[in-house]
Amino acid sequence: MLIVSGAERVWTGVDEIPGGPVVCADGRVVAPGAGAGTADEVLDASGCVVTPGLVNAHHHLLQSAFRTLPGTRGVPMRDWLPRMAAAYSAVGVDDEVAHAAAAVGLAEALLCGVTTVADHHLTWPASAGDGVGIARAVAAAAGELGARLVFVRGSARDDPEFAAASADAIAGALGGDRAGMVQVAVGPAGVHSDSEQTYRLLGEVAAKHGLRRRTQANEQVDVEIAAERYGRRPLELLAEWGWLAPDVTVAHLCGVTEAEIAALAASGASATHAPGCDVPMGWGVAPAAALHDAGIAVGLGTSGGGSNDAGHLLADARLAMQVAPLAGRQVAAREVLGWATAGSAVGLGRPELGALTPGAAADLVCWDVTGVADAGVADPLAGLLWASPGRRARHVVVAGRVVVRDGELVGRPEREVAAGLATLLASRSSR
């Protein structure tokens, strides 16, 4: 049993409890705020606000090795895509690179209070074979650090039958995790890169294995190419191809119309907002509040390091608040925190994540609010976003196990993780 005690405030995702404790047993929340029994460990949360672990519903972990590359900042998406592809080719994407990049991205996530990361992996060189090695390498990085992983076997102009066979193999290799630490999903990059056949075949793999489906729509190039190639809008095509449904989550959704929002709501699909990618790159602004108001479950994601350069979901939650009035209405901190926790979990089909209610997964974050950035803050929960969104968590717990303690990773030394990627990239560049 783990008891988190002494907190200033506990936000369960449903309500707020002054103080604590939060009692966890067998990887689940027993009862926040209830009387504590005998603990195997007591985690000191004095001076902290405790929240559910954040859920990053859309990341590209490979891009953690390709941040701030020349010619990739604030450029049209048509230019960005081939420049990133050239960088991948120059380094050589394989199991080793996938593991090192994922370790960096997942370590960054945990230190920033993210306990679950959905990794939409889109780069599959011929040398990777069926891709199981890459998928296992990413899962191994998550296991070493103690993070939950949703590995999305994506596709970006892959041969449809090859992509489906690979997804089938990966689901067979990784899909048996009963503890919920590794989940497999499938996801074409978008109608700009993948055909109806790819969507259909990956959908068949999802149905066979009971996997969630994920895709991207309405980013800049997606809208342009859908119009050029099909004379249609991306969401029209997704609906026609059977990819607007309750088991589907669509990321980005920049510039959707009222009619498209209504169609999304009627389909039961969920959405993932990624303002930290779309806004600074100039690719659009999703009307996240309007999506939410229409009854669509809205989650939050960072997207990858090639466009965002960071994996700090709390900082992107602040950005979501800041840009929301430009796309509809203002949103409050608690609403956006809901997107970053339970909203993201809905899109992953994981109702046990993103809350600290009895029976929920024991994934939580202790945020220190005693520093100067929080001095004078009347509402410490809102202050997590408004006052210091770049903060590092004091403690992070995943499945009842402490994975960040006093701001430091427990599974692997932070410097070792960073040096591993730096050394690998240096060796590849000198070949």
C-alpha positions in Angstrom: 0.0 0.0 0.0 1.2 3.5 -0.9 -0.1 6.5 0.9 0.4 10.0 -0.4 0.0 12.3 2.6 0.2 15.9 3.6 -1.0 17.5 0.3 -2.4 21.1 0.3 -5.1 19.9 -2.1 -6.1 16.8 -4.0 -7.9 17.3 -7.3 -9.5 13.9 -8.2 -10.7 15.1 -11.7 -14.2 15.2 -10.2 -13.8 17.2 -7.1 -11.3 18.8 -4.7 -10.3 17.5 -1.3 -8.3 19.7 1.1 -5.3 17.8 2.2 -5.2 14.1 1.8 -4.3 11.3 2.0 -4.5 9.4 -1.3 -4.4 5.7 -0.6 -3.3 3.3 -3.3 -3.1 -0.5 -3.3 -2.5 -3.1 -6.0 -2.0 -0.3 -8.5 -5.4 1.3 -7.9 -6.7 4.2 -5.9 -8.5 2.9 -2.8 -9.9 6.2 -1.6 -8.6 9.8 -1.9 -9.1 11.6 1.4 -10.1 8.5 3.3 -8.5 7.2 6.5 -5.2 5.5 5.9 -4.3 2.0 7.0 -0.8 0.5 7.3 1.4 1.7 4.5 4.3 0.0 2.8 5.4 3.5 1.8 4.3 7.0 2.7 5.0 9.7 0.1 5.4 13.2 1.5 3.3 15.6 -0.5 3.5 18.5 1.9 3.3 21.8 0.0 1.9 20.1 -3.1 -1.3 20.0 -5.2 -2.0 16.4 -6.2 -3.6 15.6 -9.5 -4.2 12.6 -11.7 -1.3 11.7 -14.0 -1.5 13.7 -17.2 -2.2 11.7 -20.4 -0.4 12.8 -23.5 -2.8 11.5 -26.2 -0.7 12.4 -29.2 3.1 12.3 -29.4 5.7 11.2 -32.0 8.5 10.0 -29.7 11.0 9.4 -32.5 11.0 13.2 -33.1 12.6 13.7 -29.6 15.9 13.0 -31.5 15.1 15.7 -34.1 14.3 18.9 -32.4 15.0 22.5 -33.7 16.4 21.2 -36.9 17.4 24.0 -39.4 14.6 24.7 -41.8 11.9 23.1 -39.8 10.6 25.9 -37.6 7.5 27.8 -38.7 7.5 26.5 -42.3 4.6 25.2 -44.4 3.8 21.6 -43.7 4.6 20.7 -47.3 8.2 21.7 -46.6 8.4 20.4 -43.1 7.5 16.8 -44.0 10.3 16.1 -46.5 12.9 17.9 -44.3 12.0 15.7 -41.4 12.1 12.6 -43.6 15.6 13.6 -44.8 16.8 13.9 -41.2 15.4 10.4 -40.4 17.1 8.9 -43.4 20.5 10.6 -42.6 20.5 9.1 -39.1 19.0 5.8 -39.9 15.9 4.8 -38.0 16.2 1.4 -36.3 15.6 -0.3 -33.0 18.5 1.5 -31.4 17.5 5.0 -32.4 13.8 4.3 -31.6 14.8 3.1 -28.1 17.1 6.1 -27.4 14.6 8.7 -28.7 11.7 7.1 -26.9 13.7 7.0 -23.6 14.3 10.7 -23.9 10.7 11.6 -24.8 9.3 9.4 -22.0 11.7 10.6 -19.4 10.8 14.2 -20.3 7.1 13.2 -20.0 7.4 11.7 -16.6 9.4 14.6 -15.2 6.6 16.9 -16.5 3.9 14.9 -14.8 2.8 12.8 -17.8 2.2 9.2 -16.8 0.8 7.8 -20.2 2.1 8.7 -23.7 0.4 7.7 -27.0 3.3 7.3 -29.5 2.1 7.6 -33.1 5.1 6.0 -34.9 5.1 6.7 -38.6 8.6 5.9 -39.8 9.2 2.4 -41.0 12.3 1.9 -43.2 12.5 -1.3 -45.2 15.3 -2.5 -42.9 12.9 -2.6 -40.0 11.1 -5.6 -41.4 7.7 -6.1 -39.8 8.5 -3.4 -37.3 8.2 -5.6 -34.2 11.8 -4.7 -33.2 11.0 -1.0 -33.2 7.8 -1.5 -31.3 9.6 -3.6 -28.7 12.4 -1.1 -28.4 9.9 1.7 -27.6 8.1 -0.5 -25.1 11.4 -1.4 -23.4 12.2 2.3 -22.9 8.8 2.7 -21.3 9.3 -0.3 -19.1 12.7 0.9 -17.9 11.3 4.2 -16.8 7.9 3.1 -15.5 5.7 5.0 -18.0 2.5 3.8 -19.6 2.7 3.5 -23.4 0.2 3.4 -26.1 2.1 2.3 -29.2 0.3 3.4 -32.4 1.5 1.5 -35.4 1.1 4.3 -37.8 1.5 4.6 -41.6 2.7 7.4 -43.8 2.7 6.3 -47.5 3.5 2.7 -46.5 2.3 -0.1 -48.8 -1.2 -0.9 -47.4 -0.8 -4.6 -47.1 2.7 -4.3 -45.6 1.3 -1.8 -43.0 -1.5 -4.1 -42.1 0.8 -7.1 -41.7 3.2 -5.1 -39.6 0.3 -3.9 -37.4 -0.9 -7.5 -37.0 2.6 -8.7 -36.0 3.0 -5.8 -33.5 -0.4 -6.4 -31.9 0.5 -10.1 -31.5 3.9 -9.2 -29.9 2.8 -6.4 -27.6 -1.0 -6.8 -27.2 -1.0 -9.2 -24.2 -0.2 -6.8 -21.4 -2.9 -7.4 -18.8 -1.4 -4.7 -16.5 -2.3 -2.0 -18.9 1.3 -0.6 -19.2 1.5 -1.2 -22.9 -1.4 -0.8 -25.3 -1.3 -1.1 -29.1 -3.4 1.0 -31.6 -3.3 1.6 -35.3 -3.3 4.9 -37.2 -2.7 6.2 -40.7 -1.1 9.6 -40.7 -3.9 11.2 -42.6 -5.7 11.2 -45.9 -2.9 13.3 -47.3 -0.5 10.3 -47.1 -2.6 7.2 -46.9 -5.2 5.7 -49.2 -8.6 4.2 -48.5 -7.1 0.8 -48.7 -4.6 1.6 -45.9 -7.5 2.8 -43.7 -9.6 -0.2 -44.5 -6.8 -2.8 -43.9 -5.6 -1.2 -40.7 -9.3 -1.1 -39.6 -9.5 -4.8 -40.1 -6.4 -5.4 -37.9 -8.0 -3.2 -35.2 -11.2 -5.2 -35.3 -9.3 -8.5 -35.2 -7.3 -7.5 -32.1 -9.8 -5.1 -30.4 -7.5 -2.1 -30.9 -8.3 1.6 -30.9 -8.0 3.5 -34.1 -6.3 6.9 -34.4 -5.5 9.3 -37.2 -4.9 13.0 -37.9 -7.0 15.4 -39.9 -7.2 19.1 -40.9 -3.7 20.1 -40.4 -2.5 22.4 -43.2 -1.3 19.9 -45.8 -4.1 17.5 -45.0 -6.7 20.0 -46.1 -4.7 21.0 -49.2 -4.0 17.6 -50.5 -7.5 16.3 -49.8 -8.8 19.1 -52.0 -6.2 18.5 -54.7 -6.5 14.8 -54.9 -10.1 14.1 -54.0 -11.9 17.4 -54.3 -13.1 16.7 -50.7 -12.5 17.7 -47.1 -10.5 15.3 -44.9 -13.4 14.5 -42.5 -15.7 13.7 -45.5 -13.2 11.1 -46.6 -12.7 9.7 -43.1 -16.5 9.3 -42.8 -16.7 7.6 -46.1 -13.8 5.2 -45.3 -15.4 4.2 -42.0 -13.0 6.1 -39.8 -15.5 8.3 -37.9 -16.7 6.0 -35.2 -16.6 5.6 -31.4 -13.3 3.7 -31.4 -11.6 6.4 -33.4 -9.7 9.5 -32.1 -8.8 12.3 -34.5 -5.8 14.6 -33.7 -5.4 18.2 -34.7 -8.7 19.2 -36.3 -7.7 22.7 -37.2 -10.3 24.9 -38.8 -13.2 22.5 -38.8 -16.6 23.8 -39.7 -19.7 23.8 -37.6 -21.1 21.0 -39.9 -17.9 19.0 -39.4 -18.1 19.4 -35.7 -21.7 18.1 -35.8 -20.7 15.1 -37.9 -17.9 14.3 -35.5 -20.2 14.5 -32.5 -22.8 12.3 -34.2 -20.1 9.7 -35.0 -19.0 9.3 -31.4 -15.4 9.8 -32.4 -13.1 11.7 -29.9 -10.6 14.5 -30.6 -7.1 15.4 -29.6 -6.0 19.0 -29.4 -2.3 19.7 -30.1 -1.8 23.5 -29.9 1.9 23.2 -29.0 2.5 21.9 -32.5 -0.2 23.6 -34.6 -0.1 27.2 -33.3 3.6 28.0 -33.4 4.1 26.3 -36.7 1.2 28.3 -38.2 -0.7 25.2 -39.2 -4.0 26.2 -37.7 -6.0 26.4 -34.4 -8.5 23.7 -33.4 -11.8 25.0 -31.9 -11.3 22.7 -28.9 -14.0 24.4 -26.8 -16.6 24.1 -29.6 -15.7 20.4 -30.0 -16.1 19.9 -26.3 -19.4 21.9 -26.2 -20.8 19.7 -29.0 -20.3 16.6 -26.7 -17.0 15.4 -28.2 -14.5 14.0 -25.8 -11.4 16.3 -26.1 -7.9 15.2 -25.1 -4.6 17.0 -25.2 -1.3 16.0 -26.9 2.0 17.6 -27.6 2.6 16.1 -31.0 6.3 15.4 -31.7 9.6 17.2 -31.0 10.0 18.0 -34.7 7.2 20.6 -34.5 6.7 21.3 -30.8 10.3 20.7 -29.6 9.0 19.8 -26.1 6.8 17.2 -24.5 5.5 19.3 -21.6 1.8 18.7 -21.6 1.1 21.2 -18.8 2.7 24.0 -20.8 0.6 23.0 -23.8 -2.5 23.1 -21.6 -1.7 26.7 -20.8 -1.3 27.4 -24.5 -4.7 25.8 -25.1 -6.2 28.2 -22.6 -4.5 31.2 -24.3 -5.6 30.4 -27.8 -9.1 29.2 -27.0 -10.7 32.7 -27.4 -9.3 32.9 -30.9 -11.3 29.8 -31.9 -14.5 30.3 -30.0 -14.6 31.0 -26.2 -12.4 31.2 -23.2 -11.7 28.0 -21.2 -10.8 27.6 -17.6 -7.8 25.8 -16.1 -9.9 23.0 -14.7 -11.5 22.4 -18.0 -8.2 22.1 -19.8 -6.8 19.9 -17.0 -9.8 17.7 -17.7 -8.7 17.5 -21.4 -5.2 16.6 -20.3 -6.3 13.8 -18.0 -9.8 12.1 -18.4 -10.4 13.6 -21.9 -7.2 12.1 -23.2 -8.0 8.8 -21.5 -11.4 8.6 -23.2 -9.7 8.8 -26.6 -7.5 5.8 -25.6 -10.4 3.8 -24.4 -8.9 3.8 -20.9 -11.6 5.0 -18.4 -9.4 3.9 -15.5 -6.8 6.7 -16.3 -7.0 10.4 -15.7 -8.9 10.4 -12.3 -8.2 9.7 -8.7 -11.5 8.1 -7.8 -11.9 4.8 -6.1 -10.9 2.0 -8.4 -9.0 4.3 -10.8 -5.4 3.6 -11.8 -3.0 4.9 -9.2 -1.3 7.3 -11.5 -0.8 10.7 -9.8 1.4 13.7 -9.7 2.5 15.8 -6.7 3.1 19.4 -7.8 5.1 21.6 -5.4 3.3 25.0 -5.0 5.6 26.5 -2.4 8.0 28.4 -4.7 8.1 32.0 -5.8 6.1 31.3 -9.0 3.2 30.3 -6.9 3.5 33.1 -4.3 0.3 35.2 -4.3 -1.7 32.7 -6.3 -5.2 32.5 -5.0 -6.1 29.3 -6.7 -3.2 26.8 -6.6 -4.8 24.4 -9.0 -5.3 27.0 -11.7 -1.9 28.3 -10.8 -0.3 25.0 -12.1 -1.1 26.3 -15.6 -1.1 30.1 -15.3 1.7 30.7 -12.9 4.4 28.2 -13.9 3.4 25.8 -16.7 7.0 24.7 -17.2 7.3 23.3 -13.7 8.8 19.9 -13.0 6.8 17.5 -10.8 8.1 16.7 -7.3 6.8 13.1 -7.3 5.1 11.0 -10.0 3.4 7.7 -9.3 2.4 5.2 -12.0 0.3 2.1 -11.2 1.1 2.7 -7.5 4.8 2.8 -8.0 7.0 5.9 -7.5 8.7 6.7 -10.8 9.8 10.3 -10.1 10.9 11.1 -6.6 11.9 14.7 -5.5 12.1 15.7 -9.2 14.4 12.9 -10.3 13.8 9.8 -12.3 13.8 6.5 -10.3 14.2 4.0 -13.2 17.3 5.5 -14.9 19.5 8.6 -14.3 18.3 11.5 -16.4 21.8 12.3 -17.5 22.3 8.7 -18.7 19.1 8.9 -20.8 20.2 12.2 -22.4 23.8 11.2 -23.0 22.6 7.9 -24.6 20.8 9.7 -27.3 23.5 12.4 -27.8 26.2 9.8 -28.1 24.2 7.7 -30.6 23.3 10.7 -32.8 26.9 11.8 -32.8 28.1 8.4 -33.9 25.5 8.2 -36.7 26.4 11.7 -38.0 30.1 10.8 -38.2 29.5 7.7 -40.4 
